[in-house]
């Protein structure tokens, strides 16, 4: 039953390698998830090469040439995959090809082995492997196709006159396989659900409910890919004299003020805009389909609304205002880091030149809109 233990060992390995990574970096980007799957794939390949080498030696010792050639081909195939570094799409294709070859080898072994052989047990390793490498949805269908073929092949072998395996044993083996498959499926469903919840926690600001800084770069890249040739702008906003609000009224009131500002911004932007709380009293807005002129109009509207919408605390009106910097893809570069740096520089220039204003160009060519 070493094959069954191996299947559970692979699940344990999945947990170990996931815990070994830095949680926030892993959950904040798909690239890190791909890194996890790549490492898992490499470990699986290394295990399969080791086991394949054992069966090659066993085949040579027993003089079973088909066993030697079959596992030599499989080991060579795994070795080729092991020393490659594919991108996300190719990793998925390679994982699928590996599983197809693995299942093909198992089914071939079932048909070529002696009637009393237990090669059938290697089908039990397939479900956790498929879920580890392809996820629940694709892994399920891969398992459904190949396990069905494997079970039918084993059933045909039982029909041979020289077969010594009883139908009761056959049913036990099938139910054992289905149980492992079901456990792997439930485990993967729960794992994906927990991963999604952790991802949401890691990428959401707990105070305002907005997306946080961890998700900003990835979200910007998604917006750029979806918008195609349409312009994209960053609007960076920092509340003026907010430290005085915290010092005078306390951090609890400061938190309420941040929630108030977040709600004001949400009520005054369209579905094209996404809002992020960067940290402290700083917010960022991405605007899909907006060039610098349109982004400036949006920023000026938000600035006016924040400064004219009253925030009350214990019958006191606490004035709020914001300094805003803008950058636009194309005019100010295309890399996120460049755009963010320019918007940040312009935002601080707005503070230095009077606060409560919008700046959409660098200090030497400043085009500012004052509060009037």
N, C-alpha and C positions, 0 to 999 in steps of 0.2 A: 504493500500500500504506500510505497515511497512517493508515488505520483500524486496521491491525495495530499500527503504532507507538503509536497512541493507547491501545490495550488494554494494552500493556506499560507505557506511561507512567502509567496508572491504578494499576497494581500498585506501581510505584516510589513514586507519591504516597502509597499506603497505608503503605509503610514509613517515608517521611519524616515524615508527620504523627504516626505512632506514636512515633517517636524524639523528636519535638519536645515530647511531653508529659512530665510528671514521672512516672517509672516507678512508684514506690510508690503514688502517688495513683491512677494509672490502673488498676493491678492490684488495688487494694484495694476497689474499689466498682464495681458495675454502672453507676452513674450516669456515671462517667468514660468507660466503654466506650461508653455512649450518646452522650456528648459527641463522642467520636472519630468515630462513625458519622454524627452530625449534621454535623460539619465536612466529612467526606468527601462526604456527600450534597450539601451546599451547593457544594463545589468541582465535583462532577460536573454539577450544574445550571448553574453558571456556564460550564463548558466547552461544554455542550450549547446554551446560549443563543448563545454566540459562533459555534459551527459552524452552528446553525440560521439565524442572521443572514446568514452567508455564502451559504447555499443559497437564502435568500429573494432576496438580491441576484442570484445566478446565475439564478434562475427569472425574475426581472424582466428581466434582460439578454437571456435567450433566449426570453422570451415564453411560458414554460411555466407556465400559471396554476395547475394542480393542485399543482405543486411549491411555488409561492409560498404557497398557502392551507394546504397540509399542514404546511409548516415554520413558518408564522406561528402556526398553532394550537398546534403543539408548543412553540414558543418562549414563547408566552403562558402555556401550562400550566406550563412550567418556571419562569417568572418568578413566578407565583403561589406555587409551592411554595418558591421561594428566600427569600421574605420572610416565611415563617412560622417559628414556633419550637414545633414539636409536642412532646408528651411521648413517652415510650418507645413506647407502643402506637400512637399516631398516626404516629410517625416510621416505624414498620415498615409501616403501611398505606400511607403516602405513598410509601415506597420501592417497594412492590409495584406501586402504581398507576403510578408513573413508569416502571418496567420494562415493564409491560404496554403503556403508551402508546408507549414507545420501540420495542418489538418490533413493535407494530401499524404504526407509521410505516414501519419497515424493510420489513415484509412488503407493505404497501401500495405502497411505492416499487418493490419487486421486480415486482409485478404491473402497475404503470402505466408503468414505464420501458421504454425500447427494449430489444429482445432482446439486444443486445450490451452492455447496461449492466452495471456492476460493483457495483450497489447491494447485491448479495448479501454483499459484503465487510463491510458494517456489522453483519452478524450476529456477526462475530468479536469485536466489542466487548462483546456481551451477556454471555458467561460471566464475565469479570473484574468487570463491573459488578454482576452478580447476587450474586457471592460477597462483594464489598466491602460491599454494602448490606444483604444478608439473611443472610449466613452460609452455611456449606456445605450444610446440609440443605435449607433452603427454596430457596436459590439453585440447587441441583441440579435440583429439580423444575420451577422456573420455566424454567431453560434447556432441560430435556428437552421441555417442552410447546411452547415458542415456537420453538426451533430446529428441531424436527420439522416444524412448520407452515411455517417459512421454507424449509427444504430442499425440501419437497413443492411449495411455490409456485414455487420456482426450477426444479424438475424439469418442472412443467407449462409454464413459459415456454420451456424447451428444446424442447418438442414442437411449438412453432410453426414453420411452414415457413420463415419469414424469419429464424429464429435462426441466428446465425453461430458460436455457441460449441459446440465439440466435446465429446463425452462424456468424453474424456480430461481436458479442462480442467475439466469439471464434477467429476470425481472428485478432481482436484487441489485444487479449492476446498473440497470437502467434507472431505477429509482434513486440509487446513490448519485448517479450522474445528474439527474434532474434536481436533486436536493442541493448539490453543490452549485448548479446553475442558478437556482432560485435564491440561495444565500448570497451569491456574488451579485445578482441583480438587485436585491434589496439593499445590500451594502453600498453598491455604486449609486443607487437612487438617493440614499441618505447622505452619502458623501458629497454628491453634487448639490444637494439642498443646503447642507451646512456650508459648503464652499461659497454658494451664492449669498447666503446670509452674512458670512464673514466678509465677503467682498463688498457687500452693501455697507456694512459697518465701517470697513476700512476706508471707503471712498465717500462717506457722508459725514458732514459736520453735525455733531450731536446737538448743538445749540439751536441752529437755524433750520436744520433739515436740508440745507443746500449741499451740493457736491463740494468736496474739499480739494485741497491743492494736489493730492495724490492722483486724482482723476483728471486734472486739467489738461496735461499734455496729451494723454491718450484720447480724451474727448475732442481736443482740437484737431488731432490727426484724423479722427473719424469724420469730423465736420468737413475738413479739407477734401477727403476722399469722396464724400457724398456730394459736395457742392460742385465738383468738377472745375469748370472755368469761372464759376461765380466767385466774386470777392468774399473774403472773410476778414473780420476785424476783431481786435481785442480792445476792450474798454476796462481800464484798471482804475479802481475807485478806492480812496482812503478818506475816512471821516476826519474832519478838522477838529483839533483841540479835544480829541476824545479822552486823552489822559486826564484832562481836567474834570470830565464827567465822572470818570471812575474815582478820582481823588475826592471830589466833592460829595457825590451821592453814593459811592460804594460800587463794588463790582457787580453786585446783584442788579442794581439799576442799569449799570453798563451793559449787562447781558440782555436786559429787557430792551434797551435802546438798539442793540444789534439785531434782535428779533424784529423790532419795529422797522428798521431800515431794510432788512431782508424782505419783509412783507411788502413794503412800499415798492421796492424794485420789482418783485414778482408781479405786482398788480399793474406795472407800467411798462412791461416789455411784451413782445409778441412770442409766438411759438418758435420763431427762428432764433431767438436768443436763449442761451443757457447761462445760468448764474452759478458762481462758485464763491465760497468764502475761503480766501487764501490763508487767513490767520489774523488774529487780533481784530482790528477794525478795517481790514482791507478786503475788498471784493473784486471779482473779475467777471466780466460778461463777454461771452463770445457771440458774435453776430454773423450768422450765415447769410450770404448774399448782400452784405453791406460793404460798400467802399468807404473811403475816409469821410466823404461828405455826409453820407447817410449815418455812419457811426457817430459822427460829431453831433448830428441832430438828435440821435437817441441819447447820447451822453448828456447833452444840454438839457433835454427834457427830464432825465433822471435827476440831474443836479438841481433843477428848479423844484421838482416835486419834493425831494428830500429837505430842501431849505424852507419850503413853504408848508410842509405837513408837520403839524405840531405833535410833539411827544410830551405827554403829561406824566408827572409823578407827584403824588400827594398834592394835587391842585397847583403844582408848579409846572410851568412850561419850560422845557429844556431845549434850547435851540441846537439844531444839528445842521451841518453842511458838509459838503464833500469836495475834494480836489480830484480831478479826473485826468488821466492820460490815455491817449489813443494811439494805436498802431494798426496798419492794414497790410495784409499780405499783398505782395507785389510792389507797392510803393516803398515799404519799409523792410523788404526781405521776405523770405518764404519759410525759413526755419522758425519753429516755435520759440526757441530760446532767444533768437534775435528780436522777434516781435515783442516778447514779454519784456526783455531788457529795455527796449525803446519806450514801450508804454509806461514802464516803471520810472524811467528817467523823466519822461514828460509829466507824469503825475507829481513827482517831487519838485519839478520846476513850477508846476501850478501852485504848490504850497509856498515856494519861495517868492513867488510874484503876487501874493495877496490871498491865496486860498479861495475856496468856493468858486472855482472856475475850471474850464476845460482847455487842455492844451493838446494839439494834434500834430505838432512838429517839434523838431529839436530846438534847444534854446537859441541858437544863432539865427534861426528862421522862425521864431515863435509866432504862432497865430493863436492868440488866446481870446477866449470869450469871457468877459468879466460878468459878475452877477448883476451889474447894472443898477 
